[in-house]
Amino acid sequence: MKRKRNVLPIFSEVTASAGRSSGYRYALTQKTFEEGFYEQLRSQVPVIDAALGKLVRLTGGYRIVCENENTERMLNEYFSQMPVSISGSSLDTFVQQYLDSLLTYGRAVGEIILSERTHGIAGLYCADCTQYKVRTLPDGSYEVRNIFTDSKVKCEHPERLLYSVLNPSPKDPEGRSLLRGLPVFSDILLRIFETVGQNFDRAGNVRYAVTYKPTAESTGFGKERAEEIARQWAEGMNASKAGNIKDFVAVGDVDIKVIGADGPILGTEVPVRQILEQMISKLSIPPFMLGLSWSTTERMSSQQADILTSEIDYYRRVLTAMMKRIISLHCQMCGIDERVDIVWDNVNLQDEESLARARLYNAQAEETEIRARREADE
């Protein structure tokens, strides 16, 4: 009797097939190096990491809606306890991991793990997209390839695979990262910070130049007096370390200067701000949300908030398609025949106020038009 083989998750099967492949072939492409640099960029520039983290948190907040209230309550409770990867829980946690990968690398890949015992969804898994490539086959199925081992697995059930790309183009069908174009500016910014640190290492620890100019009467004792001045100066500096004040008294023409005081350090406020403005304009995050106290007006802040809201709406549209696939598969396996929709929360209270004000203005405009038509008819 032929023993039934256990069905492995897609990415586990790719990893397992690496041992059956003929050696390890490191096929690192240029895009792979760029993706590794994006992760390094987030770890070295805190502003970029904070901006992406805020985008992920602001995008969240939703509820599953359907016609039957009992079904709606059951779906929300079920997906609020859905296991995710190793230590996560709930569909919201998976969405955050998925969106974080989507913003950083321009694409995100995940998997719906099924249970052989319950014949339902056992959990969700968000894979490292820098290690895997997904390719569509002519028969409509998917092929998952490990970049580092070149092991391939044909995905016979494409409904289990979750794959999304950000800002795709004919030249870049695998998507483009939100951080694209920032490595050049970040390199300059890191060099400025490194130079500032080196300047403070050189000039921050104050060093003195003590110059003694002997007079004509003390020409024969210049060496002895110079050595005595050096000894007294060293004792005075050592005494200051212990908190004691010791005056330095010298006879003759003695000049004391701070080394490097005549050479001012170049100002970094203007270039750093110019670079940060370029980076923040790419990330579409208002500066005040990142703790940057730049001069702005109330009108400008409102426009920046509107731009951020439009960006978040775009990310939500990408995530909605992926989330509906997960929920629809669960409904099909449970025999639920209802239309399911995702309703996202408004970004903040300011949006609620803006929507209410817009409804008020529309109602006032409609009332004015009705009054004008009545007066024209009379």
Sequence and secondary structure as in RCSB ss.txt:
>XXXX:A:sequence
MKRKRNVLPIFSEVTASAGRSSGYRYALTQKTFEEGFYEQLRSQVPVIDAALGKLVRLTGGYRIVCENENTERML
NEYFSQMPVSISGSSLDTFVQQYLDSLLTYGRAVGEIILSERTHGIAGLYCADCTQYKVRTLPDGSYEVRNIFTD
SKVKCEHPERLLYSVLNPSPKDPEGRSLLRGLPVFSDILLRIFETVGQNFDRAGNVRYAVTYKPTAESTGFGKER
AEEIARQWAEGMNASKAGNIKDFVAVGDVDIKVIGADGPILGTEVPVRQILEQMISKLSIPPFMLGLSWSTTERM
SSQQADILTSEIDYYRRVLTAMMKRIISLHCQMCGIDERVDIVWDNVNLQDEESLARARLYNAQAEETEIRARRE
ADE
>XXXX:A:secstr
         HHHHHHHTTTTSSS      HHHHHHHHHHHHHHH HHHHHHHHHHHHHH  EEEE S HHHHHHH
HHHHHS EETTTEESHHHHHHHHHHHHHHHSEEEEEEEE TTTSSEEEEEE  TTTEEEEE TTS EEEEETTT 
 EEEES GGGEEEEESS  SS TT   TTTTHHHHHHHHHHHHHHHHHHIIIIIS  EEEEEE  STTGGGHHHH
HHHHHHHHHHHHHHHHTT        SEEEEEETTTTS     HHHHHHHHHHHHHHHT  GGGGT      HHH
HHHHHHHHHHHHHHHHHHHHHHHHHHHHHHHHHHT     EEEE  SSHHHHHHHHHHHHHHHHHHHHHHHHHHH
HH 
